[in-house]
Amino acid sequence: MTALVLRHDQAGAVTLTLNRPDKLNALNVALFEELDAHVAALAQQTGEVGLVILRGAGKCFSAGHDLSDIATGEKLPRPHFQASVIERLANLPQPVITAVHGHCYTGALELALAGDIIFAAEGARFGDTHAKWALTPVWGLSQRLPRRIGTYKAREMMFTCRTWGGREAERIGLANICVADDEFDAALSALSAQILANSWFSHRANKRLLRDTDGLPLDAGLSHEIHRGEGRGPDMAERIAAFSNKTAKVK
């Protein structure tokens, strides 16, 4: 049986690929079950894995929630299953990049919003079509989308159900980065290498700090940073020594 989520490890990065290309990677329960297992494993592998990338096989990231699953009645392994998987992905200790090309609609957008960085191809198409089907979000969109682009732009996306290209998504802050379609893989590799070259300890600690202080008043956030931040990492001395040696050689 073909895996619905593929895992590829390379130089400290793990790429998880949604693998239903014949169905435009539509999100069904079985796919979420495989994604859940991968994410649970990655949460325990901080020593070997410094970055997680989620992307789609074939023509697109994902066309969204599999409507045929909805129509026939999904059998979930536990209540609110898909939302819990997306939450687990968002809360991974490692930085998460969601790499979007082609379609990224509705449920797929909710999944993409779990990324710390949304990396888009110019030809990507983002949209929230819940209202087209008389649905409301249950996988986190109503909370994550306005935190990225502001509440009124989020209302526009939700009310109009129109699609937004990669450049538009970058302009409104939905995508962090947008590149030409033919540069997508190379630019994604370069971004991954840039992140992995920095301290994995700092990445995990900074991600926790940002998550734990999200929404706090300034004074409370500053207090948290000062008194509950994790300070120096185990690789600090080695990194400073390497920098000092490099500087000395340049002189």
N, C-alpha and C positions, 0 to 999 in steps of 0.2 A: 504494500500500500504506500502511495506517495505521501511524503510528509507535507503537511499544510503550512508549516513554518520551518524554514531551513536555518541552521546555524553554521556560520563560518568564522573561525578564529584566525586572526592574523596580527602578529606583533602587538599584542595587548588590547586589540579592538575585537569586539564580537559583532558581527552583522547578523541580524535576524531578518529573514526575508519572508514576507507573506507569499504563499506559494499556491494560489488558485488562479493562475493567469488566464485560464479558459473562462473563468467567471469574473474577470477583472478584479480578482482578489476580494470578492464580496465576503463580508465577515459573518461566518456562521459559528455555531456553538463549538463544533469540533475544532475549528481554527483557534478559537479562544482557549480551548483546553490545552492545545499544544503550546500556545504562546504563554499561558500561565505556568506551565512546567519549565519552560526555558527561563522565564523571568525569576521564578523561585530559585533556580539553580544559580543564576547570575548574582543574585543578592548575597550568596555565600562565597563568591569567587573574587573578592576585591583584591586579593594578592596577585591574581593572574590576569584579571580583566580591568582595564582602566577606562574603557569607553564602550558604550553600547549604541549601535546604529540600527534603526528599524526602517525598512524600505519594502517595496513591493516588486514582485517578479513581473516580467512582461511589459505591457503597455502602460501600467499605472501603479500608483501606490495602492489605492483601493477605491472602488466605486461606492463603498459604504456598507451598511448593514444589509445582509441578504434578505430582501423583501419576501422571498419564498419561504424562508424560515419563519418570518413574522406571520405570514398568512396561514401556515399550517400549524402554528403553535409550537414554540420552542420548548424543549425539555432541558432545563438548566440544572447543573449539578448542585447548585445552591442559589438562594435568592440573590438578586442583584449581581449575578455572576460576572457579566462583562464589565460592569462598573468597577468591581473589585480588582479585576485583572488590570484595567487601565490605571487604577490607583496604585497598584503594586509596581507597574512599569514606571509611573511618574516618581515614585518614592525609592527607586533603586539608588543605592549609594553612589554609583558611578554616574557621570554625565551621560545623558541620553540625547542623541541626535535622531530626529525623525526626518528622513530624506524623502522628499515628495516630488514625484514626476507624474504627469498625467492627472487622472481623476483623484480627487480627495474630497468626498462629499459626505456630509452628515455624520454617520457613525464613524467613518474614516477620519473626518476632521476631529471628532472627539478623541480618537486614538492618537492622531498626530499631535494634538495639544498636550499630550503627556510628555512630549520631548522638552528638554531644557533649551534646545536649539531646533528650530524648524528650518531646514535647508531645502530650498525649492529650485526646481528647474523653471526656466522662463515659460515653458509650455504647461506648467502645472495649472490645475483648475480647482480652486477651493470653493466650497459652497455649503450652506446649511439649508437643507430642504425639509426639515421636520414639518414645517407648516404646509408644505405641498401635500403631505400624506396625512394631515390631521394628527400629528404626533408632537410630543414635547420631549426635550432631552432628558435622558436618564443615565447617561454615561459621563456627565461632567461638563458638557459644553456651556451651560448657562453660568457656570462659575469660572471656568478657565478662559473662555473666549473674551469676556469683558476685561479680565485682568491683563490680557495681552494687548487689546486694541482699544479699550475704553468702552464704557457702557453704551454710548449712543451709536458708535460704529457697529458694535455687536447687535444692537437692535435693528440697524439697517440690514445687516446680513441675515438676521433671523426673520425679519418681516418680508423682505423682498424675495428671498430664496434664489437670488441671482448668483452667478459664478464670478469668481475673481481670479485673474491670471497671476502668474508668479510675480511679475513686477508690481502689480497692484498690491498683492499680499505683502511684499517687502515694504512698499510705501506706507501702508497703514500699520505696520509693525506685527502683522500676523506671521510672516516669515522673517527670520533674522537675516537671511542671505538668499539672494536669487542669482543664478548663473545661467548662461546660455545652455540650451539642451545638450549640445555637443561637448560641453565642458563639464557636465554634471559629475561623471564618475571621477575624473581627474581632480576637480576642485573639492569633491567630498573627501578624497584620499588626502589631499593637502591639508584640509581642515582637521581631519582626524590625527594626522601626524603632528600638527601644531599643538593640539590639545594633549596628546599622549606624551609629548616632550616635557611638559610641565609636571609638577608634583601631583601624583595621584592622591597622596594624603591631603594636600590642599584642596583638590577638587571635591573630595568627599566631605571634608570639613566645611568648606564654603557652601556646598549644596545644603548641608544640614543647617547651617547658620541662616541662609536665605529662607529656607522653608520654615524654620522655627520662629523667625521674626516677621514673616509675611503678615501684614495687617496690624502689627503692633504700633502704638504711638511712638514717635521718635525717641523720647526719653527711655521708654521701655526697651526699644530695639537697641539703643546704644548701651544700655546697662547689660543686656543679654550678650552683646558682642564682647564687652570688656570682661565680664565675670564668668561667662560660660563658653566663650570661644576656646578653640582647642590649641591655639598657640603654635609652637614650633613642631614640625614634623621630624620623623626619624631620618629623613634624607636631607635635612637642612645643611648640616655641616659639609656633607659631601658635595652638595650643589655649590655652596659658597667657595669651597676649596677649588673646585673645577673652574669656576669663574675667575678666581684669583690667579690661578695658574695660567689660564688663557690670557688674561690681561698682562701678566708678567712677560709672557712670550711675545706678545705684540709690542711691548716696549723695547 
